[in-house]
Amino acid sequence: MEVLIIVALLAVAGIATLIAVQSRGSSQTIEERLNELAALGQSVTLEEIELSQPFAQRVLVPAVDALSRLAQRFTPQHTIESLRHKLELAGIAHRVKAAQFLGYRIGGALLLGTASLLVVFASTVPFGQRLLIILVSFAMGYMLPVIWLGSKISKRQQEVLKSLPDALDLLTICIEAGLGFDAAMQKVAEKWDNELSHAFARTVQEMQLGKLRREALRSMADSIDVPDMTSFAAAIIQADQLGVSMAKVMRIQSDTMRMKRRQRAEEKARQAPVKMMFPLVFFIFPTILIVLLGPALISIRDAGVLGGF
């Protein structure tokens, strides 16, 4: 029972760590709060503004910033670059820096480790289990942000993969209607509000700022890292360099993406019976056997066939 309580407390601490990670981007800055109160005609001091902020913004965020600076000094540059790329894949590179994410990992380890120390030494768990729980807590706190980041990347890639065929259909229609490629991408970005439309909008902005189309498309494909998006960007770059009709290329790409989506759906449908086998064997079949054979076993026992059973 005590071990379950410890695990529950560690889970709560882990959730608090993730909330602290996301609270940075949603909280108002001190300057914004001062401007808001000045517009309302209220005179307050800077200390009152700081005290009115949430606990995570006043205490956790500065602590994580200090840990971030410390972690950045002892972390190799290639590790920071790899982490920066993962944050870009997750779509949060504009809100969370690589050094800050390292600080979140260290802060999570310290948070869960401290929580486990307080809870474990107040319980009657044997010393060996105490040491194991403490070590697991530190490791869990250090790895929990990485697990969250991996799920964020996977979710974003799946969302892009799911919405890409529809976006290419609309892109093809816009190009065949006479719009240029850049204007068609802008229309797609305005049509939806998802990760793919955000990537299209960012690419259009980069091209408007003077970045070459091929470089902007390669950057978009690298920031998503989905094979379908990479092949789409490569086809557009090749068509642009060779002078091929963009409408024909887009029509081929649209048909190809829809065919790939249908093939993925068929593949998942074929995998369903295999995935259903384990819950059927271990959960449903035993229940059915109990329901069907239970009354028969009770009747046999009452008849005295099974003896003392």
N, C-alpha and C positions, 0 to 999 in steps of 0.2 A: 504493500500500500504506500509506503514511504517513497519507494522508487518511482511509483506512478505520479505522486505529487511532485517529486523533483523534476521528472520529465515534463509535466504540465507547466511548471514554473519556467523551465528553460524554453519551452515553446512560446510562452507569453513574452519572454525576454527577446526571443528571436523576432517575433512579430513587431515588437517595439523598435528593434533595430531597423527593420525595413521601413517602418513608418518614419523614423528619423531620416532615412535616406531620401525619401520622397518629399519630406516637409520643406526641404530647402528651396525647391523650385516654386512652391505654392505660397510661401510666406511673403508678406510685404516687406520692403526695405524700410529703413528708418526715414530716409528722405521722402519716400512715397507717403508714409503715414503723417509726416510733418506737413507736407503739401495738402493732404486731405483735410487735416484739422485746421490748417490756416484758411482754407477755402470756406470752412464752416464758421470761422470767426472765433475759434476757441484757442486760448493761449495756454500751452502746456510746456513743461520743461523736457529736455532731452532725456533725463532720468525717468520721468513718468512714461515717456514713449517706450523706452527700453523695458521697463517693468511690465508694460501692458502686452508685450510680445509673449508668445507661447514659450513654455519651458524648453522645448526642443530648439527653438531659435535662439534663446538666450544662453543656454548651457551646452546642449549637445553639439550644435553646429560649430561654435568656436573650439570646442574640444576636438571635434573631428578635423577641423582645419589645422590645428596644431599637430595632430597625428599625421595628417597628410604631408605637411612640410617635413616631418621627421622621416616618414616612409620614402618620400621622394629622394632624400639624400642618400639612402642606402639601397635603392632599387636600381638595377641596371636599366640603361636607356631603352634597350630592345624590349624589355618587359613592359615598360611604360607605353612604348609604341604599339605593342600587341594589345595591351589593354585599351588603348585609345581606339584601336580599330574595332574591338568588340563593343565598346560603348557606341561607336558609330553604327555598327550593325544593329544594335538594340534601339537606335533612334533617340538616344538620350545624351549624345555627346555635347549638345548645346546647353545642357543643364548640369551634367556631372562631368568633371574633369577626371583624367586618369589618376592623378595624385590624390584627389578627393576620394575616389573609389578605394584606393589603397588604405586611406584613413578610415573609411567605413568598415573595411575588413578587420583592421586592427581594433577599432572601437567595438565591433561586434564580438570579437574574441575576448576583449577585456570585460565587456558587459556580461556575457554569458558565463565567463569564468568566475567573475566576482559573485554573480548570483548563485552559481553552483557552490562556491565556497561558503557563502552565508547559509544556504539551505542544508548542505551536506553536514557541516559541523554542528548544526542544531538538531540533527536527527541521530538515530541509533543505528545507522547503516554501518556494517563492518568496514575496517580501514581499507581493505583491498577494493571494495566497491566504491568507497569514497574517492580514492585516487582515480579509479577508472571513470567515474562520472565527471570529475574535474577535467581530466584530459580530454574526454569526449566533448565536454562543454566548450573548452577553448577551441578545439578543432571545428566544432559545429558553428561557433560564432565566426570563425575565420572563413569558413567555406559557404556559409549561408548567403552572403551577397553574391558569390560566384554562381551558386545554383539559381538564385533569382535572376541574375543577368543572363544565364543560359536559357532559362524559360522565356525571358523577354525577347531574346534574339529569335528563338524558335517560333514564338507567337507572331512576331513581326514578319518573319519569312513566310509563314503559312498564310498570313493575311494578304501579303503581296502576291503569293502564288495563286491564291483563290480569286483575287480581283483582277489579275493581269489579263486574262482573255476578254473580259467585258471592257476593260479599258482600251485594249487594242482594237476591239470592234468599233468603239466610239471614235478612236483615233483614225481608223481607216475611213469611217463615214465622213469625218471632218475634212480629211485630206482629199477624198474623192469629190467633196462639195466645193473644193477650190481653196481651202485654207492652206497656208504654209505649215511646215512641220512644227515650228515653234508656236504658232498660234493654235494649232490643234492640241499640242501638249498643254497649253494654257487652258483651253476649254475643258480638257479632261481633268485638270487640277481643280477647276472651279465646279465641276459637276459633282464630285464626291468629296468626302472628308474621311480619308483613311490613309494608311501609311504610303500606299502607292501614289495617291494624289499629292501628298506632301513631298514625296521624292520628285515627282514631275514638276511641282511648283519650284522647288529648290533648283532643279536643273535649268528651268526657264530663266530664273533670276540670274544664275551664273552666266548663261549665254547673253542675257541683256547687259551684264556688266563687262562683257568683252571676252569671256572665255570661249575658246573654240568649241564647236559642237561636239566633235569627237572626244575631246577631253572631258567635257561636261557629261557626256553619255557614259564614258568609262568610269568616271567618278561615281555616277549614279549606280552603275552595276556593281562596283566595288563596295559601295555603302550598303547594299542589300545582300549580295553574295548568294543569289539564287540562279541556278543554271539557265532557267528560262529567260530571266532578265538579262543575263550575260549574252545569250545568243541573240536576243532582240537588239541589244545595243550594238553588237558586232555586225548584224545585218544592216542596221541603219547607217553605221559608219562606212561600211563597204559600199552601200548604195550611194552615199553622198560623195565618196571618192571617185567612183566609177561613172557617176552621172546616170544611174539607172532610175527609172520612174519610181518615185517614192510611193505612189498609190499601189502599184503592183507588188512592191516589196511588203507594204503594210497588209495587203490582202493575203499574201502567202503567210506572213507571220501570224495574222489573226486566225486563219484556218488551222495552222500548226498548233497554236496554243489551245484552241478549243479541242482539237484531237487529243493533245496531251492531257488536258483536264478530264476528258472522257476515259482515257486509259487509266489515269490514276483512280478514278471512281470505280472502274471495273476491277482494278487490282485490290482495292480495299474491300470490295464486295466478295472477292474470292478468299480473302484472308479472314472474313467474318466467321465461317464455320470452324476454322482452326482456333480462333480466339475464344469462341463459345464453348469449346470442348472442356476446358479446365473448370469453369464454373458449373457446367453440367455434371461433370464427373464427381467433383468434390462437394457440391452444395445441393444441386437439384436432384440428382439420382438417389443419394442417400435418403433424402426427405421422402421421395416417392416410394422407396422401398419400405420405409417405416410406416407410411400411410397404408400401403397395400398389404404388407405382411404383418403389421401390428395386430389387427383384429384376429387374424388366423393364429398367430402365436398365443394370444390370450385364450382363444377357444381350445387350442391343443393343451395348454397348461391346465385349464379348468377340467378338461376331460381326463387328466392324470397321465397323459402319454409321456410328458417330460419329467415325470417323477416329482422331485422336490423343487424343480424350477418354477 
